[in-house]
């Protein structure tokens, strides 16, 4: 499986982690979350959850207000909560 925009595949033979990393930056804020294959039941399932979360984050950012070109604190908290609760 190949990496996609904002989603990077990690597969190392000698490392403990195998899965997808979601990393997105908007208006000076960066949000990162790892989606391990073991937790989500394999590479395809972890990718599906990562893609769903990415879509939700992009929707949140597109519909949010900006103050002085930055995301509001409320939007940042919502995004962090969304990443934490992604299942």
The first five atom37 places (N, CA, C, CB, O) and aatype in JSON, in Angstrom:
{
  "aatype": [20, 20, 20, 20, 20, 20, 20, 20, 20, 20, 20, 20, 20, 20, 20, 20, 20, 20, 20, 20, 20, 20, 20, 20, 20, 20, 20, 20, 20, 20, 20, 20, 20, 20, 20, 20, 20, 20, 20, 20, 20, 20, 20, 20, 20, 20, 20, 20, 20, 20, 20, 20, 20, 20, 20, 20, 20, 20, 20, 20, 20, 20, 20, 20, 20, 20, 20, 20, 20, 20, 20, 20, 20, 20, 20, 20, 20, 20, 20, 20, 20, 20, 20, 20, 20, 20, 20],
  "atom_mask": [
    [1, 1, 1, 1, 1],
    [1, 1, 1, 1, 1],
    [1, 1, 1, 1, 1],
    [1, 1, 1, 1, 1],
    [1, 1, 1, 1, 1],
    [1, 1, 1, 1, 1],
    [1, 1, 1, 1, 1],
    [1, 1, 1, 1, 1],
    [1, 1, 1, 1, 1],
    [1, 1, 1, 1, 1],
    [1, 1, 1, 1, 1],
    [1, 1, 1, 1, 1],
    [1, 1, 1, 1, 1],
    [1, 1, 1, 1, 1],
    [1, 1, 1, 1, 1],
    [1, 1, 1, 1, 1],
    [1, 1, 1, 1, 1],
    [1, 1, 1, 1, 1],
    [1, 1, 1, 1, 1],
    [1, 1, 1, 1, 1],
    [1, 1, 1, 1, 1],
    [1, 1, 1, 1, 1],
    [1, 1, 1, 1, 1],
    [1, 1, 1, 1, 1],
    [1, 1, 1, 1, 1],
    [1, 1, 1, 1, 1],
    [1, 1, 1, 1, 1],
    [1, 1, 1, 1, 1],
    [1, 1, 1, 1, 1],
    [1, 1, 1, 1, 1],
    [1, 1, 1, 1, 1],
    [1, 1, 1, 1, 1],
    [1, 1, 1, 1, 1],
    [1, 1, 1, 1, 1],
    [1, 1, 1, 1, 1],
    [1, 1, 1, 1, 1],
    [1, 1, 1, 1, 1],
    [1, 1, 1, 1, 1],
    [1, 1, 1, 1, 1],
    [1, 1, 1, 1, 1],
    [1, 1, 1, 1, 1],
    [1, 1, 1, 1, 1],
    [1, 1, 1, 1, 1],
    [1, 1, 1, 1, 1],
    [1, 1, 1, 1, 1],
    [1, 1, 1, 1, 1],
    [1, 1, 1, 1, 1],
    [1, 1, 1, 1, 1],
    [1, 1, 1, 1, 1],
    [1, 1, 1, 1, 1],
    [1, 1, 1, 1, 1],
    [1, 1, 1, 1, 1],
    [1, 1, 1, 1, 1],
    [1, 1, 1, 1, 1],
    [1, 1, 1, 1, 1],
    [1, 1, 1, 1, 1],
    [1, 1, 1, 1, 1],
    [1, 1, 1, 1, 1],
    [1, 1, 1, 1, 1],
    [1, 1, 1, 1, 1],
    [1, 1, 1, 1, 1],
    [1, 1, 1, 1, 1],
    [1, 1, 1, 1, 1],
    [1, 1, 1, 1, 1],
    [1, 1, 1, 1, 1],
    [1, 1, 1, 1, 1],
    [1, 1, 1, 1, 1],
    [1, 1, 1, 1, 1],
    [1, 1, 1, 1, 1],
    [1, 1, 1, 1, 1],
    [1, 1, 1, 1, 1],
    [1, 1, 1, 1, 1],
    [1, 1, 1, 1, 1],
    [1, 1, 1, 1, 1],
    [1, 1, 1, 1, 1],
    [1, 1, 1, 1, 1],
    [1, 1, 1, 1, 1],
    [1, 1, 1, 1, 1],
    [1, 1, 1, 1, 1],
    [1, 1, 1, 1, 1],
    [1, 1, 1, 1, 1],
    [1, 1, 1, 1, 1],
    [1, 1, 1, 1, 1],
    [1, 1, 1, 1, 1],
    [1, 1, 1, 1, 1],
    [1, 1, 1, 1, 1],
    [1, 1, 1, 1, 1]
  ],
  "atom_positions": [
    [[0.83, -1.18, 0.0], [0.0, 0.0, 0.0], [0.88, 1.24, 0.0], [-0.95, 0.0, 1.2], [1.88, 1.31, 0.71]],
    [[0.49, 2.21, -0.8], [1.28, 3.43, -0.9], [0.7, 4.52, -0.02], [1.35, 3.9, -2.34], [-0.48, 4.53, 0.31]],
    [[1.57, 5.43, 0.36], [1.15, 6.58, 1.14], [0.3, 7.5, 0.29], [2.37, 7.33, 1.71], [0.41, 7.51, -0.94]],
    [[-0.54, 8.28, 0.95], [-1.41, 9.24, 0.29], [-1.18, 10.59, 0.93], [-2.91, 8.81, 0.38], [-0.47, 10.69, 1.94]],
    [[-1.76, 11.63, 0.36], [-1.57, 12.95, 0.91], [-2.11, 12.99, 2.34], [-2.25, 14.02, 0.04], [-3.26, 12.61, 2.57]],
    [[-1.32, 13.43, 3.27], [-1.61, 13.53, 4.7], [-1.64, 12.18, 5.4], [-2.91, 14.22, 4.9], [-1.85, 12.14, 6.61]],
    [[-1.45, 11.07, 4.69], [-1.41, 9.74, 5.29], [-0.13, 9.04, 4.85], [-2.67, 8.9, 4.89], [0.14, 8.92, 3.66]],
    [[0.65, 8.59, 5.81], [1.91, 7.94, 5.53], [1.88, 6.53, 6.1], [3.1, 8.74, 6.12], [1.46, 6.31, 7.23]],
    [[2.31, 5.57, 5.29], [2.35, 4.17, 5.71], [3.7, 3.87, 6.35], [2.09, 3.23, 4.52], [4.74, 4.17, 5.78]],
    [[3.68, 3.27, 7.54], [4.89, 2.84, 8.23], [4.89, 1.33, 8.29], [4.99, 3.46, 9.65], [4.03, 0.72, 8.94]],
    [[5.85, 0.71, 7.62], [6.02, -0.74, 7.69], [7.51, -1.02, 7.8], [5.39, -1.46, 6.45], [8.24, -0.99, 6.8]],
    [[7.94, -1.29, 8.99], [9.33, -1.63, 9.24], [9.38, -3.06, 9.74], [9.98, -0.65, 10.26], [8.6, -3.43, 10.62]],
    [[10.26, -3.84, 9.21], [10.36, -5.24, 9.62], [10.85, -5.39, 11.05], [11.28, -5.99, 8.67], [10.44, -6.31, 11.76]],
    [[11.72, -4.5, 11.48], [12.33, -4.65, 12.8], [11.76, -3.69, 13.85], [13.81, -4.44, 12.7], [12.33, -3.58, 14.93]],
    [[10.67, -3.01, 13.56], [10.09, -2.07, 14.51], [8.77, -2.6, 15.07], [9.88, -0.69, 13.86], [8.13, -3.46, 14.47]],
    [[8.4, -2.07, 16.2], [7.17, -2.51, 16.84], [5.93, -1.93, 16.17], [7.18, -2.14, 18.3], [4.85, -2.53, 16.25]],
    [[6.05, -0.78, 15.51], [4.87, -0.12, 14.93], [4.73, -0.42, 13.45], [4.95, 1.37, 15.15], [5.68, -0.29, 12.68]],
    [[3.53, -0.81, 13.06], [3.16, -0.91, 11.66], [1.76, -0.33, 11.53], [3.22, -2.39, 11.14], [0.84, -0.75, 12.24]],
    [[1.6, 0.62, 10.66], [0.29, 1.24, 10.48], [0.39, 2.53, 9.7], [-0.35, 1.5, 11.82], [1.34, 2.75, 8.94]],
    [[-0.6, 3.39, 9.9], [-0.72, 4.65, 9.17], [-0.56, 5.83, 10.12], [-2.07, 4.73, 8.43], [-0.99, 5.78, 11.28]],
    [[0.05, 6.9, 9.61], [0.17, 8.14, 10.37], [-0.58, 9.22, 9.62], [1.67, 8.53, 10.58], [-0.32, 9.47, 8.44]],
    [[-1.51, 9.86, 10.3], [-2.22, 11.0, 9.75], [-1.54, 12.25, 10.26], [-3.75, 10.98, 10.14], [-1.36, 12.41, 11.47]],
    [[-1.15, 13.12, 9.38], [-0.52, 14.38, 9.77], [-1.05, 15.47, 8.85], [1.05, 14.29, 9.69], [-0.89, 15.42, 7.63]],
    [[-1.7, 16.47, 9.45], [-2.28, 17.55, 8.67], [-1.98, 18.88, 9.35], [-3.82, 17.36, 8.49], [-2.07, 18.99, 10.58]],
    [[-1.61, 19.87, 8.58], [-1.32, 21.2, 9.09], [-2.29, 22.19, 8.47], [0.16, 21.6, 8.79], [-2.52, 22.19, 7.26]],
    [[-2.84, 23.03, 9.31], [-3.73, 24.09, 8.85], [-3.5, 25.33, 9.68], [-5.22, 23.64, 8.93], [-3.52, 25.29, 10.91]],
    [[-3.28, 26.43, 9.01], [-3.19, 27.75, 9.64], [-2.25, 27.78, 10.84], [-4.56, 28.2, 10.08], [-2.57, 28.36, 11.88]],
    [[-1.1, 27.16, 10.7], [-0.09, 27.2, 11.75], [-0.21, 26.12, 12.82], [-0.13, 28.49, 12.4], [0.61, 26.09, 13.74]],
    [[-1.2, 25.26, 12.73], [-1.37, 24.17, 13.69], [-1.18, 22.83, 13.0], [-2.76, 24.24, 14.37], [-1.67, 22.63, 11.88]],
    [[-0.48, 21.91, 13.65], [-0.25, 20.59, 13.09], [-0.91, 19.55, 13.98], [1.27, 20.3, 12.94], [-0.82, 19.61, 15.2]],
    [[-1.59, 18.6, 13.34], [-2.3, 17.55, 14.05], [-1.8, 16.21, 13.54], [-3.84, 17.68, 13.86], [-1.74, 15.97, 12.33]],
    [[-1.43, 15.32, 14.47], [-0.86, 14.02, 14.11], [-1.52, 12.93, 14.94], [0.67, 14.01, 14.31], [-1.78, 13.11, 16.13]],
    [[-1.77, 11.79, 14.3], [-2.31, 10.62, 15.0], [-1.83, 9.38, 14.27], [-3.88, 10.66, 15.07], [-1.78, 9.35, 13.04]],
    [[-1.49, 8.36, 15.03], [-1.06, 7.08, 14.46], [-2.22, 6.09, 14.54], [0.19, 6.53, 15.21], [-2.94, 6.05, 15.54]],
    [[-2.38, 5.3, 13.49], [-3.42, 4.28, 13.41], [-2.74, 2.93, 13.2], [-4.43, 4.58, 12.27], [-2.49, 2.53, 12.07]],
    [[-2.44, 2.2, 14.3], [-1.72, 0.93, 14.19], [-2.59, -0.19, 13.63], [-1.17, 0.52, 15.54], [-3.79, -0.26, 13.92]],
    [[-1.98, -1.06, 12.85], [-2.68, -2.2, 12.26], [-3.22, -3.13, 13.34], [-1.75, -2.98, 11.33], [-4.33, -3.64, 13.2]],
    [[-2.47, -3.35, 14.41], [-2.89, -4.27, 15.47], [-4.19, -3.8, 16.13], [-1.79, -4.4, 16.53], [-5.06, -4.62, 16.41]],
    [[-4.31, -2.53, 16.37], [-5.49, -2.0, 17.06], [-6.74, -2.03, 16.17], [-5.23, -0.58, 17.52], [-7.84, -2.29, 16.66]],
    [[-6.56, -1.77, 14.89], [-7.72, -1.64, 14.0], [-7.97, -2.87, 13.14], [-7.52, -0.45, 13.11], [-8.91, -2.87, 12.35]],
    [[-7.18, -3.91, 13.27], [-7.47, -5.16, 12.59], [-6.85, -5.34, 11.22], [-8.89, -5.31, 12.47], [-7.38, -6.1, 10.41]],
    [[-5.77, -4.67, 10.94], [-5.09, -4.86, 9.67], [-4.88, -3.55, 8.93], [-5.86, -5.81, 8.8], [-5.45, -2.52, 9.3]],
    [[-4.05, -3.59, 7.88], [-3.71, -2.35, 7.18], [-4.89, -1.69, 6.47], [-2.63, -2.64, 6.17], [-4.97, -0.46, 6.45]],
    [[-5.78, -2.46, 5.9], [-6.92, -1.86, 5.18], [-7.9, -1.2, 6.15], [-7.65, -2.92, 4.35], [-8.43, -0.12, 5.86]],
    [[-8.14, -1.84, 7.28], [-9.06, -1.27, 8.26], [-8.49, -0.03, 8.92], [-9.41, -2.31, 9.31], [-9.21, 0.94, 9.16]],
    [[-7.2, -0.05, 9.22], [-6.58, 1.12, 9.83], [-6.55, 2.28, 8.83], [-5.15, 0.8, 10.31], [-6.7, 3.44, 9.22]],
    [[-6.36, 1.98, 7.55], [-6.4, 3.02, 6.52], [-7.81, 3.61, 6.42], [-5.96, 2.44, 5.16], [-7.96, 4.82, 6.29]],
    [[-8.82, 2.77, 6.49], [-10.2, 3.26, 6.4], [-10.52, 4.23, 7.54], [-11.18, 2.08, 6.42], [-11.15, 5.27, 7.32]],
    [[-10.1, 3.88, 8.75], [-10.34, 4.75, 9.9], [-9.56, 6.05, 9.75], [-9.95, 4.04, 11.23], [-10.08, 7.13, 10.04]],
    [[-8.32, 5.97, 9.29], [-7.49, 7.16, 9.09], [-8.1, 8.07, 8.03], [-6.06, 6.76, 8.68], [-8.13, 9.29, 8.21]],
    [[-8.59, 7.5, 6.93], [-9.21, 8.31, 5.87], [-10.49, 8.98, 6.37], [-9.51, 7.43, 4.64], [-10.75, 10.14, 6.05]],
    [[-11.28, 8.25, 7.14], [-12.52, 8.82, 7.69], [-12.2, 9.99, 8.61], [-13.32, 7.73, 8.45], [-12.85, 11.03, 8.54]],
    [[-11.2, 9.81, 9.47], [-10.8, 10.87, 10.39], [-10.26, 12.08, 9.63], [-9.75, 10.36, 11.38], [-10.55, 13.22, 9.99]],
    [[-9.48, 11.83, 8.58], [-8.94, 12.92, 7.77], [-10.07, 13.71, 7.12], [-7.99, 12.36, 6.7], [-10.01, 14.94, 7.1]],
    [[-11.07, 13.04, 6.59], [-12.21, 13.71, 5.97], [-12.95, 14.58, 6.99], [-13.17, 12.68, 5.36], [-13.32, 15.71, 6.69]],
    [[-13.15, 14.04, 8.2], [-13.82, 14.8, 9.25], [-13.01, 16.03, 9.65], [-14.07, 13.91, 10.47], [-13.58, 17.1, 9.87]],
    [[-11.7, 15.88, 9.76], [-10.84, 17.02, 10.11], [-10.89, 18.1, 9.04], [-9.4, 16.56, 10.32], [-10.99, 19.29, 9.35]],
    [[-10.8, 17.7, 7.77], [-10.85, 18.68, 6.69], [-12.17, 19.43, 6.7], [-10.64, 18.01, 5.33], [-12.21, 20.64, 6.47]],
    [[-13.26, 18.72, 6.95], [-14.58, 19.36, 7.04], [-14.62, 20.37, 8.19], [-15.68, 18.3, 7.22], [-15.14, 21.47, 8.03]],
    [[-14.07, 19.99, 9.34], [-14.01, 20.89, 10.48], [-13.22, 22.14, 10.14], [-13.4, 20.18, 11.69], [-13.66, 23.25, 10.46]],
    [[-12.07, 21.98, 9.51], [-11.22, 23.13, 9.19], [-11.86, 24.03, 8.15], [-9.87, 22.65, 8.7], [-11.74, 25.25, 8.23]],
    [[-12.54, 23.44, 7.17], [-13.18, 24.24, 6.11], [-14.33, 25.08, 6.65], [-13.68, 23.33, 5.0], [-14.61, 26.16, 6.13]],
    [[-15.0, 24.59, 7.69], [-16.16, 25.29, 8.24], [-15.85, 26.12, 9.48], [-17.23, 24.3, 8.57], [-16.76, 26.63, 10.12]],
    [[-14.57, 26.25, 9.82], [-14.2, 26.96, 11.05], [-13.8, 28.41, 10.75], [-13.05, 26.23, 11.77], [-13.42, 28.76, 9.64]],
    [[-13.9, 29.21, 11.79], [-13.47, 30.6, 11.7], [-11.97, 30.68, 11.97], [-14.26, 31.5, 12.69], [-11.37, 29.81, 12.6]],
    [[-11.4, 31.75, 11.47], [-9.98, 32.01, 11.74], [-9.86, 33.4, 12.35], [-9.11, 31.88, 10.43], [-10.58, 34.32, 11.97]],
    [[-8.94, 33.54, 13.29], [-8.65, 34.83, 13.91], [-7.21, 35.16, 13.61], [-8.93, 34.81, 15.45], [-6.3, 34.43, 14.02]],
    [[-7.0, 36.25, 12.91], [-5.64, 36.66, 12.5], [-4.93, 35.56, 11.72], [-4.81, 37.04, 13.73], [-3.72, 35.39, 11.85]],
    [[-5.67, 34.82, 10.9], [-5.09, 33.78, 10.06], [-4.81, 32.47, 10.78], [-3.84, 34.27, 9.48], [-4.24, 31.55, 10.18]],
    [[-5.19, 32.36, 12.05], [-4.96, 31.15, 12.83], [-6.29, 30.51, 13.19], [-4.15, 31.46, 14.12], [-7.32, 31.18, 13.24]],
    [[-6.27, 29.21, 13.43], [-7.47, 28.53, 13.9], [-7.78, 28.98, 15.32], [-7.28, 26.99, 13.85], [-6.87, 29.27, 16.1]],
    [[-9.06, 29.04, 15.66], [-9.44, 29.43, 17.02], [-9.09, 28.3, 17.99], [-10.95, 29.78, 17.1], [-8.93, 27.15, 17.58]],
    [[-8.99, 28.64, 19.25], [-8.66, 27.65, 20.27], [-9.74, 26.57, 20.34], [-8.49, 28.32, 21.64], [-9.45, 25.4, 20.6]],
    [[-10.98, 26.97, 20.13], [-12.08, 26.0, 20.14], [-11.93, 24.99, 19.02], [-13.43, 26.73, 20.02], [-12.15, 23.8, 19.24]],
    [[-11.57, 25.45, 17.84], [-11.39, 24.54, 16.71], [-10.23, 23.59, 16.95], [-11.15, 25.34, 15.42], [-10.32, 22.41, 16.62]],
    [[-9.16, 24.08, 17.53], [-8.0, 23.24, 17.84], [-8.4, 22.15, 18.84], [-6.83, 24.09, 18.39], [-8.03, 20.99, 18.68]],
    [[-9.16, 22.53, 19.88], [-9.61, 21.55, 20.86], [-10.53, 20.51, 20.23], [-10.34, 22.25, 22.02], [-10.42, 19.32, 20.53]],
    [[-11.43, 20.95, 19.36], [-12.32, 20.01, 18.67], [-11.53, 19.03, 17.82], [-13.34, 20.77, 17.8], [-11.83, 17.83, 17.8]],
    [[-10.53, 19.52, 17.11], [-9.71, 18.66, 16.26], [-8.93, 17.65, 17.1], [-8.74, 19.51, 15.42], [-8.86, 16.47, 16.75]],
    [[-8.36, 18.1, 18.22], [-7.62, 17.2, 19.09], [-8.54, 16.14, 19.69], [-6.92, 17.98, 20.21], [-8.15, 14.97, 19.8]],
    [[-9.74, 16.54, 20.07], [-10.7, 15.58, 20.6], [-11.11, 14.56, 19.53], [-11.93, 16.32, 21.14], [-11.26, 13.38, 19.82]],
    [[-11.29, 15.04, 18.3], [-11.67, 14.18, 17.19], [-10.57, 13.13, 16.94], [-11.93, 15.01, 15.92], [-10.87, 11.96, 16.7]],
    [[-9.31, 13.55, 17.0], [-8.19, 12.62, 16.8], [-8.13, 11.6, 17.94], [-6.87, 13.39, 16.71], [-7.88, 10.42, 17.71]],
    [[-8.35, 12.07, 19.16], [-8.25, 11.19, 20.32], [-9.34, 10.12, 20.3], [-8.35, 12.0, 21.6], [-9.09, 8.98, 20.7]],
    [[-10.53, 10.49, 19.84], [-11.66, 9.57, 19.88], [-11.86, 8.77, 18.59], [-12.91, 10.34, 20.16], [-12.81, 8.0, 18.49]],
    [[-10.97, 8.93, 17.63], [-11.11, 8.22, 16.35], [-11.09, 6.71, 16.57], [-9.99, 8.64, 15.38], [-10.16, 6.16, 17.17]],
    [[-12.12, 6.05, 16.06], [-12.22, 4.6, 16.21], [-12.62, 3.98, 14.9], [-13.23, 4.22, 17.3], [-12.76, 2.76, 14.81]]
  ]
}
